[in-house]
Amino acid sequence: MSEKHIDEISGVSTTGHEWDGIRELDNPMPRWWVWTFYATIVWAIGYTIAYPAWPLISSATPGLLGFSSRVEIQKELAAANDAKAQYVASIGTKTIEEIQADDTLRTFATAAGAAAFKVNCVQCHGSGAEGSKGFPNLNDDDWLWGGKITDIQQTIAHGIRFDADPDTRISEMPAFKDILQPEQISAVSSYAASLMGFPADQAKLDDGKKLFAENCASCHGEDGKGMTDVGAPNLTDAISLLVHSEADIESQVRSPKHGVMPAWQGRLGETTVKELATYVYSLGGGR
């Protein structure tokens, strides 16, 4: 066995490791650190005896204290459900207007509606309810079917063009390719584009305005500002689900696309629909 190397300055032997002439001193660990380390070992053994720890074939050792995190979380959930039960019951029995008038209920319904929105609505309307092409932005003040809280409740409850619900909202723009000639479709599209503030073919506006009055004003209104009674959009505010140019408008006039919103009352229940309506109304776009 080779003789240990002793460091000349400290007089302490080294471990035998050397790197670029640097040696490691073989100093003993501080006694307080060693005893602390031993204490953690004792603590760990005691912990595995007192609490569930060691995995078995289909379970784990239960521990002498019988603690279970699953049981504890079930107790906490049960307590939370009991605490909110009175509010849920009140929302179920009150009208949406009565909920709005009650500060406590409105606050609770808004929070509950936000949670339900994240589970059921973000897939189409986005996590911030900002929507996307073909799906409405729920933060603005542009509403196809009206922005009063009762309107919102009706839309959420029964959906739009949802065949399984007899009370669903129904409006369908006809395919004007079967009604107008191509040049007429182009003219009325130019006029609609001008209403929305998009670049439009000025030479077609006079003919387009006449065609609009004859074919479109019955739903969109003579001024193009839409009608919430039939779900016809306002064409004068440049807010649109499907069109962003004159070419898009012409495509929609020729062969319109119609979205479908499911009826949520049958899936989620009346109480959750009220909560969702309260939340959507709170976003700032309701009237």
C-alpha positions as CSV (number, residue, x, y, z in Angstrom):
1,M,0.0,0.0,0.0
2,S,1.4,3.4,-1.0
3,E,2.1,6.0,1.6
4,K,-0.5,8.7,1.9
5,H,0.4,12.1,0.6
6,I,0.4,14.8,3.2
7,D,-0.4,18.4,2.2
8,E,2.6,20.6,3.1
9,I,0.6,23.7,4.1
10,S,-2.3,22.2,6.1
11,G,-0.6,19.0,7.2
12,V,-3.8,17.0,6.2
13,S,-3.6,13.9,4.1
14,T,-5.1,13.9,0.6
15,T,-7.6,11.5,-0.9
16,G,-5.2,10.6,-3.7
17,H,-7.2,12.5,-6.4
18,E,-5.2,14.9,-8.5
19,W,-6.1,17.2,-11.4
20,D,-3.7,19.6,-13.0
21,G,-1.6,19.4,-9.8
22,I,-4.6,20.1,-7.5
23,R,-5.1,17.6,-4.8
24,E,-8.2,17.0,-2.6
25,L,-7.8,17.2,1.2
26,D,-9.2,14.3,3.1
27,N,-10.9,16.4,5.8
28,P,-13.5,14.7,8.0
29,M,-17.1,15.9,7.7
30,P,-18.3,18.2,10.6
31,R,-19.8,16.2,13.4
32,W,-23.0,18.2,13.4
33,W,-23.5,17.5,9.7
34,V,-22.9,13.7,10.2
35,W,-25.4,13.6,13.1
36,T,-27.9,15.6,11.0
37,F,-27.5,13.1,8.2
38,Y,-28.1,10.2,10.6
39,A,-31.2,11.9,11.9
40,T,-32.7,12.2,8.4
41,I,-32.2,8.5,8.0
42,V,-34.1,7.8,11.2
43,W,-36.8,10.3,10.2
44,A,-37.2,8.7,6.8
45,I,-37.6,5.2,8.4
46,G,-40.1,6.6,10.9
47,Y,-42.0,8.4,8.1
48,T,-42.4,5.2,6.0
49,I,-43.7,3.4,9.1
50,A,-46.2,6.1,10.1
51,Y,-47.5,7.0,6.5
52,P,-48.3,5.1,3.4
53,A,-45.0,4.5,1.6
54,W,-43.9,1.1,0.4
55,P,-45.6,-0.2,-2.8
56,L,-47.2,-3.6,-2.7
57,I,-48.7,-5.6,-5.6
58,S,-52.1,-3.8,-5.7
59,S,-51.7,-1.1,-3.0
60,A,-49.2,0.3,-0.6
61,T,-48.4,0.0,3.1
62,P,-51.1,2.0,4.9
63,G,-48.9,3.4,7.6
64,L,-49.7,3.3,11.4
65,L,-51.5,6.7,11.2
66,G,-53.8,5.6,8.4
67,F,-53.4,8.8,6.5
68,S,-54.7,9.0,2.9
69,S,-54.3,12.0,0.6
70,R,-57.2,10.7,-1.5
71,V,-59.5,10.7,1.5
72,E,-58.3,14.2,2.5
73,I,-59.0,15.6,-0.9
74,Q,-62.4,14.0,-1.0
75,K,-63.2,15.6,2.3
76,E,-62.1,19.0,1.0
77,L,-64.1,18.6,-2.2
78,A,-67.2,17.6,-0.1
79,A,-66.7,20.6,2.1
80,A,-66.4,22.9,-1.0
81,N,-69.5,21.4,-2.6
82,D,-71.4,21.9,0.7
83,A,-70.3,25.5,0.9
84,K,-71.4,26.3,-2.7
85,A,-74.6,24.2,-2.6
86,Q,-76.8,27.1,-1.4
87,Y,-75.6,29.3,-4.2
88,V,-76.1,26.7,-6.8
89,A,-79.6,26.0,-5.5
90,S,-80.4,29.7,-5.6
91,I,-79.2,30.1,-9.1
92,G,-81.3,27.1,-10.1
93,T,-84.5,28.7,-8.8
94,K,-84.0,32.3,-9.8
95,T,-84.3,34.0,-13.2
96,I,-81.2,35.4,-14.9
97,E,-82.4,38.9,-14.2
98,E,-82.7,38.1,-10.4
99,I,-79.2,36.7,-10.5
100,Q,-77.9,39.9,-12.0
101,A,-79.6,42.0,-9.4
102,D,-77.9,40.0,-6.5
103,D,-74.3,40.9,-6.1
104,T,-73.3,37.7,-4.3
105,L,-75.1,35.4,-6.7
106,R,-73.8,37.3,-9.7
107,T,-70.2,37.0,-8.5
108,F,-70.6,33.3,-7.8
109,A,-72.3,32.7,-11.1
110,T,-69.6,34.6,-13.0
111,A,-66.9,32.5,-11.4
112,A,-68.7,29.3,-12.0
113,G,-69.5,30.3,-15.6
114,A,-65.8,31.1,-16.3
115,A,-64.9,27.5,-15.2
116,A,-67.7,26.0,-17.3
117,F,-66.5,28.2,-20.3
118,K,-63.0,26.8,-20.0
119,V,-64.3,23.2,-20.2
120,N,-67.0,23.6,-22.9
121,C,-66.5,26.7,-24.9
122,V,-62.8,27.6,-25.5
123,Q,-62.5,25.0,-28.3
124,C,-64.5,27.4,-30.6
125,H,-64.5,30.8,-28.9
126,G,-60.9,30.7,-27.6
127,S,-59.5,30.8,-24.1
128,G,-60.1,34.6,-23.9
129,A,-63.5,34.4,-25.7
130,E,-61.9,36.3,-28.5
131,G,-63.2,33.9,-31.2
132,S,-61.7,33.2,-34.6
133,K,-62.8,33.0,-38.2
134,G,-66.3,31.5,-38.1
135,F,-66.6,31.8,-34.3
136,P,-67.9,35.0,-32.6
137,N,-65.8,37.2,-30.4
138,L,-67.8,37.5,-27.2
139,N,-65.9,40.5,-25.9
140,D,-67.2,43.0,-28.4
141,D,-70.7,44.5,-28.8
142,D,-71.6,42.8,-32.1
143,W,-74.3,40.3,-31.5
144,L,-76.2,38.3,-34.2
145,W,-79.0,37.4,-31.9
146,G,-78.9,40.3,-29.4
147,G,-76.6,41.0,-26.4
148,K,-79.1,41.3,-23.6
149,I,-78.4,38.7,-20.9
150,T,-81.7,36.9,-21.7
151,D,-80.7,36.7,-25.4
152,I,-77.4,35.2,-24.4
153,Q,-79.1,32.7,-22.2
154,Q,-81.4,31.7,-25.0
155,T,-78.6,31.2,-27.4
156,I,-76.5,29.1,-25.0
157,A,-79.5,27.0,-23.9
158,H,-80.8,26.1,-27.4
159,G,-78.0,26.7,-29.7
160,I,-78.0,27.9,-33.3
161,R,-79.1,25.7,-36.2
162,F,-78.9,22.7,-33.8
163,D,-81.4,20.2,-35.2
164,A,-81.8,18.2,-32.0
165,D,-83.3,21.2,-30.2
166,P,-86.8,22.3,-31.4
167,D,-86.2,25.8,-29.8
168,T,-82.9,26.4,-31.5
169,R,-82.3,29.7,-33.3
170,I,-82.6,29.3,-37.0
171,S,-81.5,31.7,-39.8
172,E,-79.9,30.7,-43.1
173,M,-78.8,33.0,-45.8
174,P,-79.9,31.7,-49.2
175,A,-77.4,30.7,-51.8
176,F,-77.7,33.6,-54.3
177,K,-76.0,31.6,-57.0
178,D,-79.5,30.1,-57.6
179,I,-81.1,33.6,-57.5
180,L,-78.8,36.2,-59.1
181,Q,-76.6,36.2,-62.1
182,P,-72.8,36.2,-61.5
183,E,-72.5,39.9,-62.4
184,Q,-75.3,40.7,-60.0
185,I,-73.6,38.8,-57.2
186,S,-70.4,40.7,-58.0
187,A,-72.3,44.1,-57.8
188,V,-74.1,43.4,-54.6
189,S,-70.9,42.1,-53.0
190,S,-69.1,45.4,-54.0
191,Y,-71.9,47.3,-52.3
192,A,-71.7,45.2,-49.2
193,A,-67.9,45.6,-49.1
194,S,-68.4,49.4,-49.2
195,L,-70.7,49.2,-46.2
196,M,-68.1,47.3,-44.3
197,G,-65.3,49.7,-45.2
198,F,-63.4,47.2,-47.5
199,P,-62.0,48.3,-50.8
200,A,-64.8,47.9,-53.4
201,D,-65.3,48.3,-57.1
202,Q,-66.9,51.8,-57.2
203,A,-68.4,51.2,-60.7
204,K,-70.7,48.5,-59.4
205,L,-72.0,50.4,-56.3
206,D,-75.2,51.8,-57.9
207,D,-76.3,48.5,-59.3
208,G,-75.2,46.8,-56.1
209,K,-77.2,49.2,-53.9
210,K,-80.4,48.4,-55.9
211,L,-79.8,44.7,-55.7
212,F,-79.2,44.9,-52.0
213,A,-82.5,46.7,-51.4
214,E,-84.3,44.1,-53.4
215,N,-82.6,40.9,-52.0
216,C,-80.8,41.7,-48.8
217,A,-82.5,44.5,-46.9
218,S,-85.3,42.3,-45.7
219,C,-82.9,40.6,-43.3
220,H,-79.9,43.0,-43.0
221,G,-82.0,46.1,-43.0
222,E,-82.2,49.0,-45.5
223,D,-79.1,50.6,-43.9
224,G,-77.3,47.2,-43.6
225,K,-77.2,47.3,-39.8
226,G,-78.6,43.9,-39.4
227,M,-81.6,42.5,-37.4
228,T,-81.1,40.5,-34.2
229,D,-84.6,39.1,-34.6
230,V,-83.4,36.9,-37.5
231,G,-79.7,36.7,-36.6
232,A,-78.7,38.8,-39.6
233,P,-75.3,40.5,-39.0
234,N,-74.6,44.2,-39.1
235,L,-72.7,44.9,-42.3
236,T,-71.6,48.4,-41.4
237,D,-69.2,47.8,-38.6
238,A,-66.5,45.8,-40.4
239,I,-66.9,43.0,-37.8
240,S,-67.5,39.7,-39.6
241,L,-67.2,36.0,-38.8
242,L,-66.4,34.8,-42.3
243,V,-65.5,37.7,-44.6
244,H,-62.5,40.1,-44.7
245,S,-62.5,41.3,-48.3
246,E,-64.8,41.8,-51.3
247,A,-63.8,38.4,-52.6
248,D,-64.8,36.8,-49.3
249,I,-68.2,38.6,-49.4
250,E,-68.8,37.4,-53.0
251,S,-68.0,33.8,-52.0
252,Q,-70.4,34.1,-49.0
253,V,-73.2,35.6,-51.2
254,R,-72.8,32.9,-53.8
255,S,-72.6,29.9,-51.4
256,P,-73.0,30.9,-47.8
257,K,-71.4,29.0,-44.9
258,H,-73.6,28.4,-41.9
259,G,-72.1,27.6,-38.5
260,V,-73.8,25.4,-35.9
261,M,-73.7,26.0,-32.1
262,P,-74.9,23.1,-29.9
263,A,-77.7,23.5,-27.4
264,W,-76.0,23.3,-24.0
265,Q,-79.0,23.2,-21.7
266,G,-79.6,19.5,-22.4
267,R,-76.0,18.7,-21.8
268,L,-75.1,21.0,-18.9
269,G,-78.4,21.8,-17.3
270,E,-80.3,25.0,-16.7
271,T,-78.1,26.2,-13.8
272,T,-74.9,25.9,-15.7
273,V,-76.4,27.7,-18.7
274,K,-77.3,30.6,-16.4
275,E,-73.8,30.7,-15.0
276,L,-72.4,30.7,-18.6
277,A,-74.7,33.5,-19.6
278,T,-73.7,35.5,-16.6
279,Y,-70.0,35.0,-17.4
280,V,-70.4,35.9,-21.1
281,Y,-72.4,38.9,-20.3
282,S,-69.7,40.0,-17.8
283,L,-67.0,40.0,-20.5
284,G,-68.1,43.5,-21.5
285,G,-69.8,42.9,-24.8
286,G,-73.3,42.4,-23.4
287,R,-75.9,45.2,-23.7
